[in-house]
């Protein structure tokens, strides 16, 4: 399937009591996940995911994931170490395509508040990809170090008292030229 953290489970081989998947990513997998999610580094991604069949031809994947990563502050550029624990809860179904709407390119359009199951693709569920997708949704999109404010940057961009505003100079030049003509 070509994912950074591929942990495929063949649905037909899944025992009735389920199966546990220990993520244990390699250093290379962590680096490619960090690149995909625009992180400086991904230092920890641990968890055991339990996959089990449910009534109604659905498969459930559940587990607790512990992660640690580094992001850059959007204001100062400083490194921020983030730690996070989250619950993975996904449902899968062979019939999931009935719940999805596709566009003209045959891409699935996910509707807001879509509670339907994810599709089982070619008889396989990729637990690793589910973990990476969930992490991507939880990563702070605009990380900031405590106390970092955008106001400092805005004041600098406005020209402040010590920096001349080029547009003010142009306006003065235009006014001077108009007064001479």
GUSEFI-671169 format. One record per residue: residue number from 1; residue in three letters; chain; y negated, z, x negated of N, C-alpha, C in turn. Coordinates in steps of 0.1 Angstrom, whole numbers. Layout:
BEGIN
R resi resn chain  n_c2  n_c3  n_c1 ca_c2 ca_c3 ca_c1  c_c2  c_c3  c_c1
R  NUM  ALA     A     Y     Z     X     Y     Z     X     Y     Z     X
...
END
This chain:
BEGIN
R resi resn chain  n_c2  n_c3  n_c1 ca_c2 ca_c3 ca_c1  c_c2  c_c3  c_c1
R    1  UNK     A    12     0    -8     0     0     0   -13     0    -9
R    2  UNK     A   -12     3   -21   -23     2   -30   -34    12   -29
R    3  UNK     A   -31    25   -25   -40    35   -24   -41    43   -37
R    4  UNK     A   -52    50   -39   -54    58   -51   -44    69   -52
R    5  UNK     A   -40    75   -41   -31    86   -40   -20    83   -30
R    6  UNK     A   -12    74   -34    -1    69   -24    11    78   -24
R    7  UNK     A    13    84   -12    25    93   -10    31    88     3
R    8  UNK     A    38    76     2    44    70    14    56    78    19
R    9  UNK     A    57    78    33    69    84    39    74    73    49
R   10  UNK     A    87    70    47    93    60    56    97    67    68
R   11  UNK     A    92    63    80    94    71    92   109    71    96
R   12  UNK     A   116    60    94   130    60    98   139    70    90
R   13  UNK     A   134    73    78   141    82    69   137    97    71
R   14  UNK     A   128    99    80   122   113    82   133   121    90
R   15  UNK     A   137   132    85   147   141    92   140   147   104
R   16  UNK     A   148   151   114   143   157   126   135   170   124
R   17  UNK     A   139   177   113   132   190   110   119   187   102
R   18  UNK     A   117   175    98   105   171    90   108   171    75
R   19  UNK     A    97   170    68    97   169    54    84   174    48
R   20  UNK     A    84   180    36    72   185    30    69   175    18
R   21  UNK     A    56   172    17    51   164     6    42   172    -3
R   22  UNK     A    45   174   -15    36   181   -25    28   171   -32
R   23  UNK     A    15   171   -30     6   161   -35     6   158   -50
R   24  UNK     A     4   168   -58     5   168   -72    -1   155   -78
R   25  UNK     A   -14   151   -77   -19   139   -83   -19   139   -98
R   26  UNK     A   -18   128  -104   -19   126  -118   -33   126  -122
R   27  UNK     A   -36   127  -135   -50   126  -140   -56   113  -137
R   28  UNK     A   -48   102  -138   -53    89  -134   -56    87  -120
R   29  UNK     A   -48    93  -111   -50    93   -97   -63   100   -93
R   30  UNK     A   -65   112  -100   -77   120   -97   -90   112  -101
R   31  UNK     A   -89   105  -113  -100    97  -117  -103    86  -108
R   32  UNK     A   -93    79  -103   -96    68   -94  -101    73   -80
R   33  UNK     A   -96    84   -76  -102    90   -63  -116    94   -65
R   34  UNK     A  -119   100   -76  -133   104   -79  -142    92   -79
R   35  UNK     A  -138    81   -85  -145    68   -85  -148    63   -71
R   36  UNK     A  -137    63   -63  -138    58   -49  -148    66   -41
R   37  UNK     A  -148    79   -43  -156    88   -35  -169    91   -41
R   38  UNK     A  -173    84   -52  -185    86   -59  -188   100   -64
R   39  UNK     A  -177   106   -69  -178   119   -75  -179   118   -90
R   40  UNK     A  -186   128   -97  -186   128  -111  -172   130  -116
R   41  UNK     A  -165   141  -111  -151   143  -114  -144   149  -102
R   42  UNK     A  -131   147  -101  -123   154   -92  -114   163  -100
R   43  UNK     A  -116   176  -100  -109   185  -109   -96   191  -103
R   44  UNK     A   -95   192   -89   -84   198   -83   -82   192   -69
R   45  UNK     A   -69   189   -66   -66   184   -53   -51   188   -51
R   46  UNK     A   -49   199   -44   -36   205   -42   -33   207   -28
R   47  UNK     A   -21   206   -25   -17   209   -11    -3   204    -8
R   48  UNK     A     3   210     2    16   206     7    14   202    21
R   49  UNK     A    18   190    24    17   184    38    31   183    44
R   50  UNK     A    32   189    56    44   188    64    43   177    73
R   51  UNK     A    53   168    73    54   157    82    66   159    91
R   52  UNK     A    64   158   104    75   161   114    73   152   126
R   53  UNK     A    85   148   131    84   140   144    81   149   156
R   54  UNK     A    74   143   165    70   150   178    76   143   189
R   55  UNK     A    75   149   201    80   143   213    70   132   216
R   56  UNK     A    74   121   222    66   110   225    64   100   214
R   57  UNK     A    74    99   205    74    90   194    62    91   185
R   58  UNK     A    57   103   183    46   105   174    51   113   162
R   59  UNK     A    44   111   151    46   119   139    34   127   136
R   60  UNK     A    35   139   132    24   148   129    24   151   114
R   61  UNK     A    13   151   107    11   155    94     1   166    93
R   62  UNK     A     5   178    88    -3   189    87    -2   196    74
R   63  UNK     A   -13   202    69   -13   209    57   -26   214    53
R   64  UNK     A   -26   224    44   -39   229    38   -41   223    25
R   65  UNK     A   -53   218    23   -57   211    10   -68   219     3
R   66  UNK     A   -66   221   -10   -76   228   -18   -81   218   -28
R   67  UNK     A   -94   217   -29  -100   208   -38  -112   213   -45
R   68  UNK     A  -115   208   -57  -127   211   -65  -132   198   -71
R   69  UNK     A  -145   196   -71  -150   184   -76  -165   186   -80
R   70  UNK     A  -170   177   -88  -184   177   -93  -192   166   -87
R   71  UNK     A  -203   169   -82  -213   159   -77  -226   161   -84
R   72  UNK     A  -235   151   -83  -248   152   -89  -258   155   -77
R   73  UNK     A  -267   164   -80  -278   167   -70  -286   155   -68
R   74  UNK     A  -289   152   -55  -297   140   -52  -312   142   -56
R   75  UNK     A  -316   154   -58  -330   156   -62  -332   157   -77
R   76  UNK     A  -324   165   -83  -326   168   -98  -316   161  -107
R   77  UNK     A  -305   156  -101  -295   149  -110  -286   159  -117
R   78  UNK     A  -288   172  -115  -279   182  -121  -265   182  -114
R   79  UNK     A  -255   186  -122  -241   186  -117  -240   199  -108
R   80  UNK     A  -232   196   -98  -229   207   -88  -214   208   -87
R   81  UNK     A  -208   219   -89  -194   221   -87  -192   226   -73
R   82  UNK     A  -183   218   -66  -180   221   -52  -166   225   -51
R   83  UNK     A  -162   235   -43  -149   238   -40  -147   238   -25
R   84  UNK     A  -136   234   -20  -134   232    -6  -119   234    -2
R   85  UNK     A  -117   240     9  -103   241    14  -104   236    29
R   86  UNK     A   -95   226    32   -96   221    45   -82   218    51
R   87  UNK     A   -81   217    64   -69   215    71   -67   200    74
R   88  UNK     A   -56   195    70   -53   181    74   -44   182    86
R   89  UNK     A   -49   174    96   -41   174   109   -42   159   114
R   90  UNK     A   -32   152   112   -32   138   117   -19   135   125
R   91  UNK     A   -21   127   135   -10   122   144    -9   107   141
R   92  UNK     A     3   102   141     6    88   139    16    84   151
R   93  UNK     A    15    71   154    23    65   164    25    50   162
R   94  UNK     A    38    46   165    40    31   164    32    24   175
R   95  UNK     A    28    31   186    21    25   197     6    27   195
R   96  UNK     A     1    31   183   -13    34   181   -22    22   183
R   97  UNK     A   -16    10   180   -25    -2   182   -29    -4   196
R   98  UNK     A   -22     2   206   -26     1   220   -38     8   223
R   99  UNK     A   -41    19   214   -53    27   216   -65    22   209
R  100  UNK     A   -63    12   200   -74     7   192   -79    -6   197
R  101  UNK     A   -92    -8   195   -99   -21   198  -101   -28   185
R  102  UNK     A   -98   -41   185  -100   -49   173  -111   -59   175
R  103  UNK     A  -118   -62   164  -129   -72   165  -123   -86   162
R  104  UNK     A  -132   -96   161  -127  -110   159  -120  -112   146
R  105  UNK     A  -123  -103   136  -116  -104   123  -103   -96   123
R  106  UNK     A   -99   -91   134   -87   -83   136   -88   -70   128
R  107  UNK     A  -100   -65   126  -103   -52   121  -103   -42   132
R  108  UNK     A   -98   -30   130   -98   -20   140  -112   -14   141
R  109  UNK     A  -117   -13   153  -130    -6   156  -127     8   160
R  110  UNK     A  -131    18   153  -129    32   156  -141    36   165
R  111  UNK     A  -137    41   177  -147    45   186  -151    60   184
R  112  UNK     A  -163    64   186  -167    78   184  -158    87   193
R  113  UNK     A  -154    98   188  -146   108   195  -132   102   198
R  114  UNK     A  -127    93   189  -114    87   191  -104    98   187
R  115  UNK     A   -96   102   197   -86   112   195   -72   106   194
R  116  UNK     A   -71    93   195   -58    87   195   -51    88   181
R  117  UNK     A   -39    86   181   -31    86   168   -35    75   159
R  118  UNK     A   -32    77   146   -33    66   136   -21    57   137
R  119  UNK     A   -22    44   134   -11    36   135    -1    38   123
R  120  UNK     A    12    36   126    22    36   116    23    22   111
R  121  UNK     A    20    19    99    19     5    93    32     2    86
R  122  UNK     A    39    -8    91    52   -13    85    62    -2    84
R  123  UNK     A    62     8    93    72    18    93    69    29    83
R  124  UNK     A    57    29    77    54    39    67    41    46    70
R  125  UNK     A    41    59    67    29    68    68    25    71    54
R  126  UNK     A    13    69    50     8    73    36     0    86    37
R  127  UNK     A     7    97    34     1   110    34   -10   111    24
R  128  UNK     A    -9   106    13   -19   107     2   -32   101     7
R  129  UNK     A   -31    89    13   -43    82    18   -50    90    29
R  130  UNK     A   -42    97    38   -47   105    48   -56   117    42
R  131  UNK     A   -51   123    31   -58   134    24   -71   129    19
R  132  UNK     A   -71   117    12   -83   111     6   -93   108    17
R  133  UNK     A   -89   102    28   -98    99    39  -104   111    44
R  134  UNK     A   -96   122    46  -102   134    52  -112   141    42
R  135  UNK     A  -109   140    29  -118   145    19  -131   138    19
R  136  UNK     A  -130   124    20  -142   116    21  -151   120    32
R  137  UNK     A  -146   124    43  -154   128    55  -160   141    53
R  138  UNK     A  -155   150    44  -160   163    42  -169   165    31
R  139  UNK     A  -169   156    21  -178   157    10  -192   157    14
R  140  UNK     A  -201   166     9  -215   166    12  -221   152     8
R  141  UNK     A  -228   145    17  -233   132    14  -246   133     5
R  142  UNK     A  -253   144     6  -266   145    -2  -266   159    -8
R  143  UNK     A  -258   161   -18  -257   174   -24  -270   178   -31
R  144  UNK     A  -273   191   -30  -285   196   -37  -282   210   -43
R  145  UNK     A  -288   212   -55  -287   225   -61  -296   234   -53
R  146  UNK     A  -293   247   -52  -301   256   -45  -316   256   -50
R  147  UNK     A  -325   255   -40  -339   255   -43  -345   241   -46
R  148  UNK     A  -336   231   -48  -342   218   -50  -348   212   -38
R  149  UNK     A  -361   207   -39  -368   202   -28  -373   188   -31
R  150  UNK     A  -373   180   -21  -378   166   -22  -393   166   -23
R  151  UNK     A  -400   176   -19  -415   177   -19  -420   174   -33
R  152  UNK     A  -414   179   -44  -418   177   -57  -418   162   -61
R  153  UNK     A  -408   155   -57  -406   141   -59  -417   133   -51
R  154  UNK     A  -419   137   -39  -429   130   -30  -443   131   -36
R  155  UNK     A  -446   143   -40  -460   146   -46  -462   137   -58
R  156  UNK     A  -451   136   -67  -452   128   -79  -454   113   -75
R  157  UNK     A  -447   109   -65  -448    95   -60  -461    91   -54
R  158  UNK     A  -468   101   -48  -481    99   -42  -492    98   -52
R  159  UNK     A  -489   101   -65  -499   100   -75  -504   113   -80
R  160  UNK     A  -503   124   -72  -508   137   -77  -522   136   -82
R  161  UNK     A  -528   148   -86  -541   148   -91  -543   142  -105
R  162  UNK     A  -532   143  -113  -533   139  -127  -529   124  -129
R  163  UNK     A  -525   117  -119  -520   103  -120  -529    95  -112
R  164  UNK     A  -535    84  -117  -544    76  -109  -535    67   -99
R  165  UNK     A  -540    66   -87  -534    58   -77  -538    43   -79
R  166  UNK     A  -528    34   -82  -532    20   -85  -539    14   -73
R  167  UNK     A  -535    17   -61  -541    11   -49  -555    16   -47
R  168  UNK     A  -558    29   -50  -572    33   -50  -580    26   -59
R  169  UNK     A  -575    23   -71  -583    15   -81  -585     1   -75
R  170  UNK     A  -575    -5   -69  -577   -19   -63  -588   -19   -52
R  171  UNK     A  -587    -8   -44  -597    -7   -33  -611    -6   -39
R  172  UNK     A  -613     2   -49  -626     4   -55  -630    -9   -62
R  173  UNK     A  -621   -16   -68  -625   -29   -74  -629   -39   -63
R  174  UNK     A  -622   -39   -52  -625   -48   -41  -639   -45   -35
R  175  UNK     A  -642   -32   -34  -655   -27   -28  -666   -31   -38
R  176  UNK     A  -663   -29   -51  -674   -33   -61  -676   -48   -61
R  177  UNK     A  -666   -56   -59  -668   -71   -59  -675   -75   -46
R  178  UNK     A  -672   -69   -35  -679   -72   -23  -694   -68   -23
R  179  UNK     A  -697   -57   -30  -711   -53   -31  -719   -62   -39
R  180  UNK     A  -713   -69   -49  -720   -78   -58  -722   -92   -52
R  181  UNK     A  -715   -95   -41  -716  -108   -36  -725  -109   -24
END
